[in-house]
Amino acid sequence: MSDLSGELIDGRYQLISQIAQGGMASIYSALDTRLDRKVAVKIMHPHLAQDEAFVNRFIREAKAAAALTHPNAVSVQDQGWNTNGVPAVFIVMEMVEGNTLREYLEESGKFGVAQTLQYLTAILGALAAAHKLGIIHRDIKPENILISHDGRIKIADFGLAHGTLIGSTLTAESSVVLGSVSYLSPEQVQRGISDSRSDVYSTGILAYELLVGEKPFSGDSPIQIAYMHVNNRVPRVSQSRSDVPKELDELIYSATSSNPDERPRDAGVFLAAIQDIARSIDPKRNQLSLELDIPMQKISEKPSRSKMKKTKAEAVKEITQEKPVRELTAGTKRRISKRVRRNRIIAMGLAVAVGIASWYVIIGPGSRIVVPSVVGASVDEANAALSPLGLTSIVTEKRFDEDIAAGKILESDPSGGGKVDAGGEVKLVISKGQERYVIPVLTGLTPEVAIKTLTKQPLKSAGITEEFNSTIPKGLVISSNPSNGQTVKRDTPVTILVSKGIEEVALTTYVQQSGDQAQVELTEAGFNVESSFAYSETIAAGAVISQTPAGLVSAPKGSTITLVVSKGSKFVFIPNVYSIETCRAAVTLKDLGLKYKVLGLKVKLRCTGTKTDKKVTNVSPKVGAKVLRGTVVTITVG
């Protein structure tokens, strides 16, 4: 995506600079010109704005965060489509100036118990408020935890959020691809489903990393890490450090259980347990959460009374000092003596006599003709001034000039005020105006021909530079600087830009790697990426099955790379939906890609508007059976 810095979005938000970029969108610092405040504007990449599913997901993110009002959640202030100027789907958020928790972790390595509890209190406080509204974040990680300069902790990026307030979420396989694999719960990896306990699991992994200084699992690829979360148990924090209280160790161990039923049921329960541990560690201290911290405002200094008195005294002193000056300058009219008046009359008579004599010698009948100034006039205007004096004019030269317009007189000989004999001739130099030359069109020429074309005019070649170009063949001129058609002064140096042809970029193979990672990296490398999805029994969901062209070769920048991404196995296992409500059972089957048929209802099943309390009494095919996705499952309710 090209940098949109400087653009005005929706006639209101002036983009200042790009501060972050991801696989779906770029984030800019901006100015709300209507309210004159700093904001952050998130703009979806143009190639994704053509995909209705991604646009709907982007809008759901805005609705999710806008529905949540909490001091520790980044607030969403606006959302819309830019209809004037660059087409863009955007979200406007509050600007949080500071750093991410990831940056603090990289600097500190790990945190103490007390500091970890402070972070968890703020994070879980925001998540608890979200869970009460039925909103699940699904992407808790240090990169999405912001710490402002005044110490306020904020949860950002509800981009994977879903819940009752914002409608359905993405498909199972796409959610696995888009989530951050190191913090994904086992149920998200296996079945692509999540609830509040999934956020609890991610927060538990985050707590482990804050205390230990590293993630519980590491591997060579995201797929390996995902399978470790499914098949391995997250170790206890106490295995890596001994100063962690037993209660906190047990709480984090239960929060990271692979069985969702063994975890705290939501962030509110998790938060209450954290607060109990904090009180047991320091019962005398008043436990306050970070979301209540308010930065102090500095009070501006007021002038003291002594300074005010001094100012008044100085003003009085200045007024007092000015009075004698005015009195001295306003003196009375003096009386002039007879001797002074006589001397003045004599001096005046001498001045008149000298003036008359000077007129006669310099410009009077006893002199030659004085030439009037004609600089800046046209030739016709000059002749109109010279003819009454019996003088004629002749143009002797035409010359370029930066100040005098073309056709106007630049110089005269004699110049204005000079003398010439009666009936004499005045020589004129006429301006040709500013000396300018037009840069010729050089695009498509060879460098040799381009330089030869330039030197036909009084222009200089400033050398040749090269760059890759997808439209101009290698070895031919792309453009010049200054550009063609531009008027320049004599001897202006002109740089010629020559094409190096289409840039070839070495491809990396992304087979068995994350499809989302491949999409982002290939797009940033300058390729157009087209993705399709297919089932695979050997490649995990979300990983690349095949890539065209294949990796380890070079391809022209801007060319299209085709990826086939795995949707996982075409088979699924019939889940246990016995004794649960009909609508919940239907949603569970639908999330697994199965169709369903309901027996035991007199009317068609509707899960919105009309609510049924009937529960499942029988499932066919039986629970645990391996079937193809799309298979119709018959559920009997009663």
C-alpha positions as CSV (number, residue, x, y, z in Angstrom):
1,M,0.0,0.0,0.0
2,S,1.4,3.4,-1.0
3,D,2.0,5.9,1.8
4,L,-1.1,8.2,2.2
5,S,0.7,10.8,4.4
6,G,-0.6,14.2,3.6
7,E,-4.1,13.0,2.4
8,L,-7.3,14.5,3.9
9,I,-9.7,11.6,4.8
10,D,-13.4,12.2,4.8
11,G,-12.8,15.9,4.6
12,R,-11.8,15.8,8.3
13,Y,-8.8,13.7,9.2
14,Q,-5.4,15.0,8.0
15,L,-2.9,12.1,7.8
16,I,0.5,13.1,9.1
17,S,2.7,10.0,9.0
18,Q,2.5,6.3,8.9
19,I,3.2,4.7,12.3
20,A,2.4,1.0,11.7
21,Q,1.5,-1.4,8.9
22,G,0.1,-4.9,9.0
23,G,-1.4,-7.6,6.8
24,M,-4.8,-5.9,6.6
25,A,-4.3,-2.2,7.2
26,S,-1.9,0.7,7.8
27,I,-2.1,3.0,10.8
28,Y,-1.4,6.7,10.6
29,S,-1.0,9.5,13.1
30,A,-3.5,12.2,12.1
31,L,-5.1,15.5,13.1
32,D,-8.9,15.8,13.5
33,T,-9.3,19.2,11.8
34,R,-12.8,19.6,13.2
35,L,-11.9,19.1,16.9
36,D,-8.2,20.0,16.5
37,R,-6.9,16.9,18.3
38,K,-4.5,14.0,17.5
39,V,-6.0,10.7,16.5
40,A,-4.9,7.4,14.9
41,V,-6.5,6.4,11.6
42,K,-6.5,2.8,10.5
43,I,-6.9,2.4,6.7
44,M,-7.6,-1.0,5.1
45,H,-5.2,-2.0,2.2
46,P,-6.9,-1.3,-1.2
47,H,-6.6,-4.9,-2.4
48,L,-8.6,-6.1,0.6
49,A,-11.2,-3.3,0.3
50,Q,-12.4,-5.2,-2.8
51,D,-13.2,-8.2,-0.6
52,E,-16.6,-7.9,1.0
53,A,-15.7,-10.4,3.8
54,F,-12.7,-8.4,4.8
55,V,-14.6,-5.1,4.7
56,N,-17.3,-6.6,6.9
57,R,-14.6,-7.8,9.3
58,F,-13.0,-4.4,9.4
59,I,-16.3,-2.7,10.2
60,R,-17.0,-5.4,12.9
61,E,-13.7,-4.3,14.5
62,A,-15.0,-0.8,14.8
63,K,-18.3,-1.9,16.2
64,A,-16.7,-4.2,18.8
65,A,-14.3,-1.5,20.1
66,A,-17.0,1.3,20.0
67,A,-19.3,-0.9,22.1
68,L,-16.7,-1.1,24.8
69,T,-16.0,1.9,27.0
70,H,-13.2,1.2,29.5
71,P,-10.1,3.2,30.6
72,N,-7.9,0.3,29.5
73,A,-9.3,-0.2,26.0
74,V,-8.4,2.0,23.0
75,S,-11.6,3.8,22.1
76,V,-12.9,4.0,18.6
77,Q,-14.2,7.4,17.6
78,D,-15.4,7.1,14.0
79,Q,-15.6,4.7,11.0
80,G,-16.5,5.3,7.4
81,W,-15.6,5.3,3.7
82,N,-13.5,8.1,2.2
83,T,-15.5,9.3,-0.8
84,N,-13.5,12.4,-1.6
85,G,-9.9,11.7,-2.9
86,V,-8.2,8.4,-2.3
87,P,-10.8,5.5,-1.9
88,A,-10.3,4.1,1.6
89,V,-12.2,2.2,4.4
90,F,-11.1,3.7,7.7
91,I,-11.4,3.5,11.5
92,V,-10.5,6.5,13.7
93,M,-9.1,5.7,17.2
94,E,-7.7,7.6,20.1
95,M,-4.0,8.3,19.8
96,V,-2.0,6.5,22.4
97,E,1.6,7.9,22.5
98,G,4.0,5.5,24.1
99,N,5.3,1.9,23.6
100,T,4.0,-1.6,23.3
101,L,4.4,-4.2,26.1
102,R,6.6,-6.2,23.6
103,E,9.1,-3.3,23.6
104,Y,9.1,-3.3,27.4
105,L,9.6,-7.0,27.5
106,E,12.5,-6.9,25.1
107,E,14.2,-4.2,27.2
108,S,13.6,-5.8,30.6
109,G,13.6,-9.5,29.8
110,K,11.1,-10.3,32.4
111,F,9.1,-8.6,35.2
112,G,8.8,-9.0,38.9
113,V,5.7,-10.5,40.6
114,A,4.2,-7.1,41.7
115,Q,4.7,-5.5,38.3
116,T,3.2,-8.5,36.5
117,L,0.1,-8.3,38.8
118,Q,-0.3,-4.6,37.9
119,Y,-0.2,-5.3,34.2
120,L,-2.6,-8.3,34.5
121,T,-5.0,-6.2,36.6
122,A,-5.3,-3.6,33.9
123,I,-5.5,-6.0,31.0
124,L,-8.1,-8.3,32.7
125,G,-10.1,-5.3,33.8
126,A,-10.6,-4.3,30.1
127,L,-11.2,-7.9,29.0
128,A,-13.8,-8.4,31.9
129,A,-15.7,-5.4,30.6
130,A,-15.6,-6.8,27.1
131,H,-16.8,-10.3,28.2
132,K,-19.7,-8.8,30.0
133,L,-20.8,-7.3,26.6
134,G,-20.3,-10.7,24.9
135,I,-17.2,-9.5,23.1
136,I,-14.2,-11.8,22.7
137,H,-10.9,-10.2,21.7
138,R,-9.2,-13.4,20.4
139,D,-5.8,-11.8,19.8
140,I,-4.3,-11.0,23.2
141,K,-0.5,-10.6,22.8
142,P,2.2,-8.1,24.0
143,E,2.1,-6.3,20.6
144,N,-1.6,-5.4,21.3
145,I,-0.9,-4.0,24.8
146,L,0.0,-0.3,24.7
147,I,1.6,1.7,27.5
148,S,1.2,5.5,27.2
149,H,3.8,7.9,28.4
150,D,1.8,8.6,31.5
151,G,1.6,4.9,32.4
152,R,-1.9,4.2,31.2
153,I,-2.3,0.6,29.9
154,K,-4.5,0.1,26.8
155,I,-5.7,-3.0,24.9
156,A,-5.7,-2.3,21.2
157,D,-6.8,-4.1,18.0
158,F,-10.1,-5.8,18.4
159,G,-9.6,-6.9,14.8
160,L,-10.4,-10.6,15.5
161,A,-13.2,-9.8,18.0
162,H,-16.6,-11.4,17.7
163,G,-19.7,-11.6,19.8
164,T,-23.5,-11.0,20.0
165,L,-23.1,-7.2,19.5
166,I,-21.2,-7.5,16.2
167,G,-22.5,-10.6,14.5
168,S,-20.8,-13.7,13.3
169,T,-17.0,-14.0,12.8
170,L,-14.8,-15.4,10.1
171,T,-14.6,-19.1,9.2
172,A,-12.7,-21.5,11.3
173,E,-9.7,-21.9,9.0
174,S,-9.3,-18.1,8.4
175,S,-9.4,-17.4,12.2
176,V,-6.5,-19.8,12.8
177,V,-4.5,-18.2,10.0
178,L,-5.1,-14.6,11.3
179,G,-4.6,-15.2,15.0
180,S,-1.2,-14.9,16.7
181,V,-0.1,-18.6,16.9
182,S,2.0,-18.3,20.1
183,Y,-1.1,-17.2,22.1
184,L,-3.8,-19.3,20.4
185,S,-5.8,-21.6,22.6
186,P,-6.0,-25.3,21.6
187,E,-9.7,-25.1,20.6
188,Q,-8.9,-22.2,18.2
189,V,-6.2,-24.3,16.5
190,Q,-8.3,-27.5,16.4
191,R,-11.8,-26.3,15.7
192,G,-11.5,-22.6,15.0
193,I,-14.0,-21.8,17.8
194,S,-13.5,-19.5,20.8
195,D,-15.2,-18.0,23.8
196,S,-14.2,-16.0,26.8
197,R,-12.0,-18.9,28.0
198,S,-9.9,-18.5,24.9
199,D,-9.0,-15.0,26.0
200,V,-8.2,-16.4,29.4
201,Y,-5.8,-18.9,27.9
202,S,-4.1,-16.1,25.8
203,T,-3.8,-13.9,28.9
204,G,-2.4,-16.9,30.9
205,I,0.3,-17.3,28.2
206,L,1.0,-13.6,28.4
207,A,1.4,-13.9,32.2
208,Y,3.8,-16.8,31.8
209,E,5.9,-14.7,29.4
210,L,5.9,-11.7,31.7
211,L,7.3,-13.7,34.6
212,V,9.6,-16.2,32.7
213,G,10.8,-13.8,30.0
214,E,10.0,-16.2,27.1
215,K,7.0,-18.0,25.6
216,P,6.2,-21.6,26.8
217,F,6.6,-23.1,23.3
218,S,9.0,-22.3,20.4
219,G,9.5,-23.9,17.0
220,D,10.8,-23.5,13.5
221,S,7.4,-22.7,12.0
222,P,4.0,-21.4,13.3
223,I,2.5,-24.7,12.5
224,Q,4.8,-26.5,14.9
225,I,4.0,-24.0,17.7
226,A,0.3,-24.5,17.1
227,Y,0.5,-28.2,17.4
228,M,2.5,-27.9,20.7
229,H,-0.4,-25.8,22.1
230,V,-2.7,-28.7,21.2
231,N,-0.6,-31.7,22.3
232,N,1.6,-30.4,25.1
233,R,0.8,-28.9,28.5
234,V,2.0,-25.4,29.3
235,P,4.6,-25.8,32.0
236,R,4.3,-24.2,35.5
237,V,6.0,-20.8,36.0
238,S,7.6,-22.3,39.1
239,Q,9.7,-24.6,36.9
240,S,11.6,-21.5,35.7
241,R,11.6,-19.2,38.8
242,S,11.2,-19.9,42.5
243,D,10.0,-16.6,43.8
244,V,6.5,-16.8,42.3
245,P,3.7,-17.3,45.0
246,K,2.1,-20.8,44.9
247,E,-1.4,-19.3,44.4
248,L,-0.2,-17.3,41.3
249,D,1.6,-20.3,39.9
250,E,-1.6,-22.5,40.3
251,L,-3.8,-19.7,38.7
252,I,-1.6,-19.3,35.6
253,Y,-1.3,-23.1,35.3
254,S,-5.1,-23.5,35.3
255,A,-5.6,-20.5,33.0
256,T,-3.4,-22.2,30.4
257,S,-5.0,-25.6,30.6
258,S,-5.7,-27.3,27.3
259,N,-9.2,-28.1,28.6
260,P,-11.3,-24.9,28.6
261,D,-13.5,-26.2,31.4
262,E,-10.5,-26.2,33.8
263,R,-9.8,-22.5,33.2
264,P,-11.5,-19.5,34.8
265,R,-14.7,-19.1,32.9
266,D,-14.0,-15.5,31.9
267,A,-11.7,-12.5,32.5
268,G,-13.9,-11.3,35.5
269,V,-13.2,-14.5,37.4
270,F,-9.5,-14.4,36.4
271,L,-9.3,-10.7,37.6
272,A,-10.9,-11.5,41.0
273,A,-8.3,-14.2,41.6
274,I,-5.5,-11.9,40.6
275,Q,-6.7,-9.2,43.0
276,D,-7.0,-11.8,45.9
277,I,-3.4,-12.8,45.3
278,A,-2.3,-9.2,45.3
279,R,-4.0,-8.5,48.6
280,S,-2.5,-11.7,50.1
281,I,1.0,-10.5,49.1
282,D,0.6,-7.0,50.6
283,P,-2.6,-6.8,52.8
284,K,-1.7,-3.3,54.2
285,R,-1.5,-1.7,50.7
286,N,-4.6,-0.3,49.2
287,Q,-4.9,-2.3,46.0
288,L,-5.6,0.2,43.2
289,S,-5.6,-0.9,39.6
290,L,-3.6,1.0,36.9
291,E,-6.8,2.0,35.1
292,L,-7.5,4.5,37.8
293,D,-4.1,6.3,37.6
294,I,-4.6,9.9,36.4
295,P,-1.6,12.0,35.3
296,M,-1.2,15.2,37.4
297,Q,-1.5,18.5,35.6
298,K,1.2,21.1,36.1
299,I,-0.1,24.4,37.5
300,S,1.3,27.4,35.7
301,E,3.2,29.9,37.9
302,K,1.3,33.2,38.8
303,P,3.1,36.6,39.2
304,S,3.8,37.5,42.9
305,R,2.5,40.7,44.5
306,S,6.1,42.1,44.8
307,K,6.5,41.8,41.0
308,M,3.2,43.5,40.4
309,K,4.2,46.4,42.7
310,K,7.6,46.7,41.0
311,T,5.9,46.9,37.6
312,K,3.6,49.7,38.8
313,A,6.5,51.6,40.3
314,E,8.6,51.3,37.1
315,A,5.6,52.6,35.1
316,V,5.3,55.7,37.3
317,K,9.0,56.3,37.0
318,E,8.8,56.2,33.2
319,I,5.9,58.6,33.1
320,T,7.8,61.0,35.5
321,Q,10.9,60.8,33.3
322,E,9.0,61.6,30.1
323,K,7.5,64.9,31.4
324,P,10.8,67.0,31.4
325,V,11.6,65.8,27.8
326,R,8.2,67.0,26.6
327,E,8.6,70.2,28.4
328,L,12.0,70.9,26.8
329,T,10.8,70.1,23.3
330,A,7.8,72.4,23.6
331,G,9.7,75.7,24.0
332,T,8.2,79.1,23.2
333,K,8.8,81.0,19.8
334,R,12.0,83.0,19.7
335,R,12.2,86.6,18.3
336,I,14.5,87.2,15.2
337,S,16.8,90.2,15.1
338,K,17.1,92.8,12.2
339,R,20.7,91.7,11.4
340,V,19.6,88.0,10.9
341,R,16.7,89.1,8.6
342,R,19.1,91.1,6.4
343,N,21.6,88.3,6.0
344,R,18.8,85.9,5.0
345,I,17.6,88.3,2.2
346,I,21.1,88.6,0.8
347,A,21.6,84.8,0.7
348,M,18.3,84.3,-1.1
349,G,19.3,86.8,-3.8
350,L,22.6,85.0,-4.4
351,A,20.8,81.6,-4.7
352,V,18.4,83.0,-7.4
353,A,21.3,84.4,-9.4
354,V,23.3,81.1,-9.2
355,G,20.1,79.1,-10.3
356,I,19.5,81.3,-13.3
357,A,23.2,81.0,-14.4
358,S,23.1,77.2,-14.0
359,W,20.0,76.9,-16.1
360,Y,21.5,78.8,-18.9
361,V,24.8,76.8,-19.0
362,I,23.3,73.3,-18.3
363,I,19.8,73.1,-19.9
364,G,19.2,76.6,-21.2
365,P,19.7,78.0,-24.7
366,G,23.4,77.9,-24.2
367,S,23.5,74.0,-23.9
368,R,23.1,70.8,-26.0
369,I,19.9,68.8,-26.1
370,V,19.3,66.7,-22.9
371,V,18.2,63.1,-23.6
372,P,15.1,62.0,-21.6
373,S,15.2,58.6,-19.9
374,V,13.4,56.0,-22.1
375,V,14.4,52.8,-20.2
376,G,11.4,50.4,-19.8
377,A,9.5,52.2,-22.6
378,S,8.6,50.7,-26.0
379,V,10.3,52.0,-29.1
380,D,7.2,53.9,-30.1
381,E,7.0,55.5,-26.7
382,A,10.7,56.5,-26.9
383,N,10.2,58.2,-30.3
384,A,7.2,60.1,-29.0
385,A,9.5,61.6,-26.3
386,L,12.5,62.2,-28.6
387,S,10.8,63.7,-31.7
388,P,9.6,67.0,-30.1
389,L,13.3,67.5,-29.2
390,G,14.4,67.0,-32.8
391,L,16.1,63.7,-31.9
392,T,15.8,60.3,-33.7
393,S,16.4,56.7,-32.4
394,I,18.0,53.6,-33.8
395,V,18.0,50.0,-32.4
396,T,21.5,48.7,-32.3
397,E,21.1,45.5,-30.2
398,K,18.7,43.0,-28.8
399,R,19.6,41.3,-25.6
400,F,18.1,38.9,-23.0
401,D,17.3,40.4,-19.6
402,E,15.7,38.9,-16.4
403,D,14.0,42.1,-15.3
404,I,13.0,44.1,-18.4
405,A,10.1,42.6,-20.5
406,A,10.6,41.7,-24.1
407,G,10.2,44.6,-26.6
408,K,11.0,47.2,-23.9
409,I,14.1,49.4,-24.0
410,L,17.0,48.0,-21.9
411,E,19.6,50.8,-22.4
412,S,20.0,54.0,-24.4
413,D,23.1,55.9,-25.6
414,P,23.3,58.6,-24.4
415,S,21.4,57.5,-21.3
416,G,18.7,59.5,-19.6
417,G,20.1,63.0,-18.5
418,G,22.9,62.8,-21.1
419,K,23.3,65.4,-23.8
420,V,23.4,65.1,-27.6
421,D,23.7,67.7,-30.4
422,A,20.6,69.1,-31.8
423,G,19.2,66.8,-34.4
424,G,21.3,64.0,-33.0
425,E,20.6,60.2,-32.7
426,V,19.9,58.1,-29.7
427,K,21.0,54.4,-29.8
428,L,18.6,51.9,-28.2
429,V,19.2,48.3,-26.8
430,I,16.0,46.3,-26.8
431,S,15.2,43.5,-24.3
432,K,14.4,40.0,-25.6
433,G,13.0,39.1,-22.2
434,Q,14.1,36.3,-20.0
435,E,16.4,33.7,-21.6
436,R,14.6,30.4,-21.4
437,Y,14.7,27.1,-23.2
438,V,12.2,24.2,-23.3
439,I,13.4,20.8,-22.1
440,P,12.7,18.4,-25.1
441,V,10.9,15.1,-24.8
442,L,13.6,12.4,-24.2
443,T,11.4,9.5,-23.0
444,G,12.1,6.3,-25.1
445,L,15.4,7.6,-26.5
446,T,18.8,6.0,-25.9
447,P,21.1,7.9,-23.6
448,E,23.4,8.9,-26.5
449,V,20.6,10.3,-28.6
450,A,19.1,12.1,-25.5
451,I,22.4,13.9,-24.7
452,K,22.8,14.9,-28.4
453,T,19.3,16.3,-28.4
454,L,20.0,18.3,-25.2
455,T,23.2,19.8,-26.5
456,K,21.5,21.3,-29.5
457,Q,20.3,23.9,-27.0
458,P,22.5,25.8,-24.5
459,L,21.8,23.1,-21.9
460,K,24.2,20.8,-20.0
461,S,24.0,17.1,-19.2
462,A,24.3,16.5,-15.5
463,G,24.9,12.8,-16.0
464,I,22.8,9.6,-16.1
465,T,21.0,7.8,-13.2
466,E,19.3,4.4,-13.5
467,E,16.3,2.8,-11.8
468,F,14.0,-0.2,-12.4
469,N,10.9,0.4,-14.4
470,S,8.1,-1.9,-15.4
471,T,7.0,-0.1,-18.6
472,I,10.2,1.4,-20.2
473,P,12.5,-1.2,-21.7
474,K,16.0,-1.6,-20.3
475,G,18.5,1.0,-21.6
476,L,16.0,3.6,-22.7
477,V,15.3,7.0,-21.1
478,I,12.4,7.1,-18.6
479,S,12.4,10.9,-17.9
480,S,14.6,13.9,-17.3
481,N,15.1,16.3,-14.4
482,P,13.9,19.0,-15.1
483,S,11.1,17.2,-16.9
484,N,10.2,17.7,-20.6
485,G,8.2,20.8,-21.5
486,Q,9.7,22.7,-18.5
487,T,11.4,26.1,-19.4
488,V,14.8,26.6,-17.8
489,K,17.7,29.1,-17.9
490,R,20.8,28.8,-20.2
491,D,23.3,26.2,-19.1
492,T,20.9,24.5,-16.8
493,P,22.2,20.9,-15.9
494,V,19.7,18.2,-16.9
495,T,19.8,14.7,-15.4
496,I,18.7,11.8,-17.5
497,L,16.9,8.8,-15.9
498,V,17.5,5.5,-17.7
499,S,15.5,2.3,-17.2
500,K,17.2,-0.8,-15.8
501,G,14.2,-2.9,-16.9
502,I,11.8,-4.8,-14.7
503,E,13.2,-5.6,-11.3
504,E,13.7,-9.3,-10.6
505,V,13.1,-10.3,-6.9
506,A,14.2,-13.6,-5.4
507,L,11.2,-15.7,-4.2
508,T,11.1,-17.6,-0.9
509,T,9.1,-20.8,-0.7
510,Y,6.1,-20.5,1.6
511,V,4.9,-24.1,1.3
512,Q,3.8,-25.4,4.7
513,Q,4.2,-21.9,6.2
514,S,1.5,-19.5,7.2
515,G,-0.7,-18.2,4.4
516,D,-1.2,-14.9,6.2
517,Q,2.6,-14.5,6.5
518,A,3.1,-15.3,2.8
519,Q,0.4,-12.8,1.9
520,V,2.0,-10.0,3.9
521,E,5.6,-10.6,2.9
522,L,4.9,-11.1,-0.8
523,T,2.8,-7.9,-0.9
524,E,5.5,-5.9,0.9
525,A,8.0,-7.3,-1.6
526,G,6.0,-5.8,-4.5
527,F,4.0,-8.8,-5.8
528,N,0.3,-9.1,-6.5
529,V,-0.9,-12.1,-4.5
530,E,-3.9,-14.3,-5.4
531,S,-5.0,-16.9,-2.9
532,S,-7.4,-19.8,-3.1
533,F,-8.3,-22.4,-0.5
534,A,-8.4,-26.2,-0.7
535,Y,-8.7,-29.2,1.6
536,S,-5.5,-31.1,2.5
537,E,-4.9,-34.2,4.6
538,T,-1.2,-33.5,5.0
539,I,-1.0,-29.7,5.3
540,A,-2.4,-28.0,8.5
541,A,-5.2,-25.4,8.1
542,G,-3.9,-22.0,7.2
543,A,-0.6,-23.2,5.8
544,V,0.4,-22.9,2.1
545,I,-0.1,-26.1,0.0
546,S,1.5,-24.8,-3.2
547,Q,3.0,-21.6,-4.7
548,T,3.2,-20.5,-8.3
549,P,5.9,-19.6,-9.3
550,A,7.7,-21.8,-6.8
551,G,10.3,-20.5,-4.4
552,L,14.0,-20.2,-4.9
553,V,13.6,-18.5,-8.3
554,S,13.4,-14.9,-9.3
555,A,10.2,-13.2,-10.6
556,P,9.5,-9.7,-11.9
557,K,8.4,-7.3,-9.3
558,G,4.7,-6.5,-9.7
559,S,4.0,-10.0,-11.1
560,T,1.3,-12.2,-9.7
561,I,2.1,-15.0,-7.2
562,T,-0.6,-17.6,-6.7
563,L,-1.0,-19.4,-3.4
564,V,-3.2,-22.4,-2.5
565,V,-3.9,-22.3,1.3
566,S,-5.0,-25.4,3.2
567,K,-8.5,-25.5,4.7
568,G,-7.4,-28.4,6.8
569,S,-8.8,-31.9,6.5
570,K,-12.0,-32.4,4.6
571,F,-13.1,-34.7,7.4
572,V,-14.5,-33.7,10.8
573,F,-15.7,-35.6,13.9
574,I,-19.3,-35.4,15.0
575,P,-19.3,-33.3,18.2
576,N,-21.2,-34.2,21.4
577,V,-24.2,-31.8,21.4
578,Y,-26.4,-34.0,23.7
579,S,-28.5,-32.1,26.2
580,I,-27.7,-28.6,24.9
581,E,-30.2,-26.1,23.5
582,T,-31.2,-26.6,19.8
583,C,-29.7,-23.3,18.6
584,R,-26.4,-23.8,20.3
585,A,-26.2,-27.3,18.8
586,A,-26.9,-25.9,15.3
587,V,-24.3,-23.2,15.7
588,T,-21.7,-25.8,16.8
589,L,-22.4,-28.0,13.8
590,K,-22.3,-25.0,11.4
591,D,-19.0,-23.8,12.8
592,L,-17.5,-27.3,11.9
593,G,-18.8,-27.0,8.3
594,L,-21.6,-29.5,8.8
595,K,-25.2,-29.1,7.8
596,Y,-28.0,-30.1,10.1
597,K,-31.6,-31.3,10.1
598,V,-33.8,-31.0,13.2
599,L,-36.4,-33.5,14.2
600,G,-39.0,-32.9,16.9
601,L,-39.9,-29.3,16.1
602,K,-43.4,-28.5,14.7
603,V,-42.1,-25.3,13.1
604,K,-38.9,-24.4,11.3
605,L,-35.9,-23.7,13.6
606,R,-35.3,-19.9,14.0
607,C,-32.5,-18.8,16.3
608,T,-33.4,-15.1,16.1
609,G,-36.7,-13.6,17.2
610,T,-38.4,-16.8,18.3
611,K,-36.4,-18.8,21.0
612,T,-36.8,-22.5,21.7
613,D,-35.8,-24.1,25.0
614,K,-35.8,-27.7,23.5
615,K,-32.6,-29.7,23.9
616,V,-30.9,-32.3,21.8
617,T,-31.9,-35.9,22.7
618,N,-30.3,-37.8,19.8
619,V,-27.6,-37.2,17.1
620,S,-27.1,-39.1,13.8
621,P,-24.4,-40.0,12.7
622,K,-23.3,-40.8,16.2
623,V,-20.9,-38.6,18.3
624,G,-17.3,-39.1,17.3
625,A,-18.0,-40.4,13.8
626,K,-15.6,-39.2,11.1
627,V,-17.5,-37.5,8.3
628,L,-16.9,-35.2,5.3
629,R,-17.5,-31.5,5.8
630,G,-21.0,-30.6,4.5
631,T,-22.5,-33.8,5.8
632,V,-26.1,-33.5,7.0
633,V,-26.4,-34.3,10.7
634,T,-29.8,-35.1,12.1
635,I,-30.5,-33.9,15.6
636,T,-33.6,-34.9,17.5
637,V,-34.9,-32.5,20.1
638,G,-37.4,-32.8,22.8
